[in-house]
């Protein structure tokens, strides 16, 4: 593949806050730690205080990988070697996380992990005395099943029709047969369709928990690169986090700290992504994940009869920390407590909500990781690349609205001069003379001259639009290609990575698709990557 990179700003799909973070806007500096560059990593490595119990981490990961090693022994060799490295004080993790979307959901699921893998390779080259392990954190405790029970592939929506409750990682995927058959049907039989069909078949029929199925799928795609998949829904991990669970529920520290930070961010015009609750934990049992609230002098579990006094709550946390599940604002702190982590890779919205959290990390004495905006990409087939080349469109042009692309194209290729800019400049010169003459006669006439000039400019602009519109009809066939290009690359006017599953790209290129992404993505360049076949 050929790669062209453009700025995120030029795509029009990223918030001003994300652009400001990438561009090192001074106003945002108080809301994160070190800059996302090699100098920032050097500074963090020199100061890093690891809170994680490395032995517990390695023991739990080995236990979790036992679930897939008997099926996927060859592909677990690299991850198991990387897990061993985590015992060393010189080893750190680079983490990305996502929900357990079936069939890996949209493309950016894949892009997150590729960014983590590539960054660890670059960090190792820069700091050879250290080891860096890419980690995919499964959001196995998330309970929003409606966000993960479908994927879009080749213009078709594959849906897992099932009524689920509780943590999604604990759901048994045995009811996925209809969705599995539909997904495999879209893959077809050509090229690399069979290997991918075998992977998803094993993933969703070989395990009784969606978390284990997802680990198998992700490991089949990325295990050879040393990616380690972690499921934090584990009692050993929760025991380490128990003191913070207790303090935060009772003292409501995260609510107070993050609320104050959000007020400061709002003054800067930042659109707040998550708002903390007074209590930022759920109560977790099989089939149940409900909010904890403090009402009537007791801690109550919503939609149940379960309630605790303060002493009973402390005892429950001490005996059963696995029953307490962090929400989105506390999950980040939990992650940094159980991993020797130095960077978190997320999408634009994730980077913004992490900016809300630094004061809470400082309160609990936990190092804040370096925030990395994940790589974004647009994959263009050979057929579409030929159309783009024929239309003489640049990578930046592709992100413009279709009408603007058409107008620019017609102006460039028409045999007629459709721009009236030259004529307007001549008229402006005339109005400048009229204005000067009017001011000499009566200074109060200047605004009247400006008003006439503005009306004429509006009329000239409308006339130019009519000229372009008339000329467009002469190029209707060529302009239809622009519609086809936009429809293929931006489904429903959204980024391809947010709408399309990786499946058909894998069918076409196999594991080379992943290799090409790793080759071309540059995590610290902060550019949008356009990949053309």
N, C-alpha and C positions, 0 to 999 in steps of 0.2 A: 504493500500500500504506500501511496504518497501522502505525506502529511503537510498541511498548512495550518498555521496557528494565527488566531486573531484575538484581540483583546476582548475580555468579557463585556466591557462597556459597549463595544460595537455590535454585540449580539442583540441587545435590547431585552434580554431575558433575566438579567440579574439586578438585584436591588442596589440602591445607592450605598447602603451600609456595607454590603459585600465589596463593592468597588472601592469604597473608602478604606476598608480593612486591607485589601490587597495593595492599595496605593500608599499605605502607611500614613493615613490622615492623623494629625496630632490629637484631635479631639477624642479619638477612640483608644489611644494608648493606655489610659488608666484602667481599661476594662479587660486587659489580657496581660500575659507575662512577657515572654520573649517573642521576638519577631520570627516569622516563618521563613528563615533563611539559615544558611550554614553557620553564620556567626551566632545566631540565636541558639542553635543546637549546641554549639561549643560552650556557650555561657550556661545553658541549662545542664549539660552533662557535668560541668565543673561544680554545680551547686545542688544537683539532684539528691533528694532525701527519699529513699525508697521505703515505703511503709509496708509493702506486701510481704507476706510470709512465703518465701520462694519455695520452701519444701511443700507446704500445703498446696500451693499453686501447681507444682509439678505432679504431686500425687493425684490431685483431682483431675487434671488434664489427662494423665495416663489412664485413669479409671474411665473417663468419658470416651477416650479413643478406643478402649477395649470393645465398645459396642460396634465399631465398624471394622476393626483390624481383621477379624476373622473372615470378613467378606472382601475387604479391600486392602489386604496386607501389603501389597507392593506400593500402593499409593499413599500409605500411611508412614512409610519409612522416613521420608524427609520431615514431615511434621513431628514425628517422635524424636528425631535427632534435635530439632529446634527446641522441643520441650525440655530435653536434657540440658540445653544451654542456659535455660532460665534459672538453673541453680547457681550460676556464676554471677558474682556481683558486678561483672562488666557487661552483662546482657540486659537490654532494655526492649520494650515493646513499642510498636507503632500500631495503633488500634483504629479500626473503623467498625461501625455497628449498623445493624439494620434489622427490620422485622423479618419474620420467617415467611416471606412471600412465596407462594407456591411457584415452582419452576423458576425461581430466582426473580420473579416479578419483572419490573422494568429494567432497561439496560443499565441505569445508573447503579443498581445493585452490584453489577459486575465492575463498573468503573471505580467504585469505592475501593473494592478489594485490590484491583490492579494498581491504584494509586498507592495503597499501603505497601504492596510488594515492591514497586519500583522505588519508593522512598527508602525502604530498608536497604536496598542494593546501593543506592547513592550514599546513604549514611555510612555504610560499611566501607565504601571506597574512600570516603573523606576521613573517617575515624577508625582505622583498621584495628586499633587496640580494643575496640568494643564490638559486641555482637548486637544485632538488631533483628527482632522477630516480628513479622507481620501477623496481626491478630484480627480475626473477624469475631466480634462480640454479637452473639445472637440475642435479639430482644425476645427471649423465650418467655418472659413473664408478662409481656404485653397481652392485653385481653381484647384488643379491637380486631376481632376476627374478620369483620367486613373489609378491613384495609388490606388483608393478605390473601383472601380466598379466591382471587382471580388473577389472570394475566392476559395481556393482549398480544397476539402473535399473528403476523400476516393479515392484519385487519379483522381478525376474529377474537372474540372474548371467550376465554376458557374459564369456566366458573365451577368452583367446588361448592355444590349445593348441600349445605349442612348447617344445622343449628348448634352452635358451640358456645360455651361459657367458660370462664376461668382463663388461666394462662394458656396462650396458644401453643407454647412449647410442649405442653402435656397432652395435647389433643392426639388421639389415635387417628392416623391418616387412612384407616381401612375403608372409609367411605368415599375415597377419591377415585374409584375405578372409572366412573363416567368422565371426570375431568382428565384423568390420565389417558384414556383412550382418545379423547378429543384432541389433546395436545399432541400425542403421537401421530394422529391422523394429519394434523397440519404439517408436521415435520416431513411427512412423505417417506420415500424410499431411496432417494438419490444421495450421492456423495456421502456425507458423514451422518446421515439421519439415523442409521441403525445404532452406532455407538452411543449417540445421545439418547435414543429411545431406551436402550438398555440401562443407561445411567438413571434416568428418571423412573423406570420400572423398578429397579432395585431399591431406589431411595424411598419410594412411597408404598412399596409392598413388603419391604424387608424389616420394618421397624414399627414399634407400637407407640412411638412418640414423634411428633412433628419435629422436635428439636434434633433428634437423632437422624431423622430422614434428611433434614436440611444439612446437617454436618456431613452426611455421606455425599450429598449432591455437591456441596461446595468443595469438599475434599477431592472429589473426582475431577473437578475442574482446576483446582488450585493447589492440591496437595504437593505436587511435584515442585512447586516454587517455595515450599517450606511454610506455607500459611498454616497458622494454628487457629482452630475454631474453639471458642469457649462458650460454655453455658453457665451463667452465673447463678442459675436457680439451683443452688447447692448449699447444704447446711454448713459445710466447712468454711465456705466463703462468708456466709452470713454471720457465723460466729465472730469472725474478725471485725465485721461491721457493726455488731450488736451495740457497743457503747455509743456510737453515733446515732443508731436507730433510736435508742432510749432517750438520749439528750434532745434530739431534734423533735421527737413527738411531744415530749413534755414541755420543752422550752420554746418550741416554734422558732428556732434560730434561722432556718432557711427562709421561712416566710418573711421575717423581718429584714434579713440581709438582702435578699433578692428584690423585695418590694422597694427598698431604698435605692438599689441600683437601677431598677426599671424607671424610677422617677427621674433619675439623672439622664438615662439614655433617651427618655422621651423628650427631655429638654433639647437634645441634639437632633430631634426629628427621626429617631430610630423607631421603626415599627416593632413593637414587642411581640416576640414569638410565643413565649409561654409565661403564664402568670402563676406564681406559687400559691399554694393553699396553706391554710393554717397548719395542717398536717399533711405532709407530702409522702405518705406511705399508704399502701393497701394491705389488707389482711388476705392472706393467700392460703387456700386449701384446694384440693382437687375439685375442679368444677366451680371454684369460687375465687374471685378477686374483686373485693369491694373496698371502698374508701373507709378510712378510719376518721371519725369526727369526734370532737369533744362537745358533749351536750349533757346538760343536767348533772354536772359534776362527775361524769364518767366518760370513758372512751368507748364509743359505740361503733359497731360495724354496720354500715348502711345495708338496708334490705335484709337484715337478719335479726335474730334475737340476741346475738352475742354482744356482750359489753364487759368492760373491765374497770375496776377502780385503778388508781395510779399504782398501788402496790401490786395488784394483780397483773397489770400491764407489764411492769418491770419483771415480774416472775415469768410471764409468758415469753417475753423477749429473751430472757436468760435460758429458758428451757427449750424454746422453739423459735429461734431466730429465723429459721427458714419460712416461717409463716408471715413474715413482714417483707413486703415487696416495695421497693422504691419506685416513685413515679419519675417522670422525665427529668425533673430538676435534681433529684437525689441519685438517680442512676449514674450520672456523671461522676459524682463524688465516690460512689460505691466502686465504680470501675477503677478509679485512680488509687483506691485503698488496697485493692487485691492484685493489681498489676504493677510491674515496674515500668510504668508507661511514660513516654516523653512526648508523644504527639497524638492528637486525635484528628482523624480525617472525616469531614462531613460535607454535606451540601450547603448551599447558601443559607437556608433557614436554620440549619444546625449551627453554623458558625455564629450567626446572630444570637441564637439563644444561649450559646456558650458565653458570649460577652456579658450576659446577665448574671453569671454565676461566680465570678472571681472572688467577690467579697465573702461568699459562703465558704469557698475553699480556704481563704485566709483565716476565717474564724475557726475552722477545724484543723488548721495547720497542715493542710494537704497541698502539695505542689500542683500548680496549674499547668497543664500540658500546652505545648505549642499547637495552635489551631491551624490546620491545613485545609484549604478549600479543595475538595476532591477535583480530579480532572473531569472535564466534560468533553464529550465527543459527538461528532456527526459522521456516520459511516455512509459512504456513497458508492453505489454499485457501478460497474463498468458501463452499463447501459445509460444510467443517469449521468455519469461523468461525461460521456460522449455528448449528451444533450447540452450539458452545461458549457462544455468547450465550444460547441457549435454556436451557442448563444453568446459566447464571449463574456460570461459572467464570472466575477471574482468570488472568492470565498465569502467576503464581507457582503457582497450583493445578495447572497442566498438568504440572509437574515432579514432583509428589508421586506416590507409588505408587498404583496404581489402587484398591486396597482402602481406602487412607486417603481418597482423593477421594470414594469411594462413601459411606463412613461419615460424612464431614463433610457431604456433600450430603443424606443421609437425615436427619441431626440437624437440619439447617437447614430442611428442607421438610416434615418429618413433622407431622401434626396432634397428635401426642403428645409429651410431654416425655420424651426418651430419656436425657438426662444426669442422673446421680444425684449430681452435684457438690454441689448444695444440701443434699440429704439427708446426704451424707457430712460436710459442714461442721457440721450439727447434731449428728451422732454424735460428731464430734471434740470438740465443746464438752462433750458428756456425758463423754467419756473424760478430758478435762482435769480435770473435777471429780472423777472417780473416782481419777485419778492423785494429785491433791492430798490426797484423803482417805486413800488408801493410804499416802502418804509420811508423814502424821502418825501413822498407826498403826505403820508399820514402813518406814523408808527403803529397805530392800532389795526392797520390793514394786514399786517404780517400773518396773524392767525388765520385770517380768511383765505390767504394765499395757500397756507399749509393745508387747510381743509380741502380746497379744490384739488391740490396735488394728491392728497390721500385718496380722494374719490377716483381720480384718474388712474392712480396706481392699482386700485382694486379692479377697475374696469379692464386695465391692461392684463392683469393676472388672469381674470376670467376669460379674456379673449385667447390668451396663450393656452389655457386648459382646453378650450374648444378646438384650437388648432391641433393639439396633441390627440384629442379624442377622435377627431376626424381622420387623422393620419393612422391611428391605431386600427381602424377598420380595414386599412389596406394591408395590414400585417396580421390578420386574425389567426391564420394557421400557425405562424411562428410564435405568436403570443400565447397560444394555447399550450405550447410546450412549457412555458413558465408556470402555468397552473399545474401541469402534471408534475413538474419538478418540485414545486412547493408542497403539493399534496403528498408526494412520496416521502419527502425529507422532514416535513413538519406535520405529522398527523393531527388533524383537528386544530391546526395552528399552534401546536405545542412542540416543544423540543422532542426530537426522536427518542432521546434517552429517557424521557419521562413517560413515554407511551408504548414503546415497542420492546418486546422480550428479546433476549439474546439468541433464542433457539434457531431461527432461520439463518442467522449469520454463522452460527456454529455448524449448521448443516452444510453450508457452502464452503467454509474454510477449515472446519475442525479445530483442533487445538492451536493451529496457526493463528486463528483469530485472537486468542488470548496473547500469544507471543507478539503479535503485531501491536496490540494495545500496550503491552509492557515496553516494547521497543520505542514507541512514539510518545507516550505520555511523559510529561516532565512536571512532576509535582510542585516544584518550587518556582517554575516560570510563570504560573498563573495565567495561562492562555487557554482559549477554547481550541480544541484540536479537530480539524476537518480532515478525515481520512478518506481518500479516494482510491478505488480499485484500479 
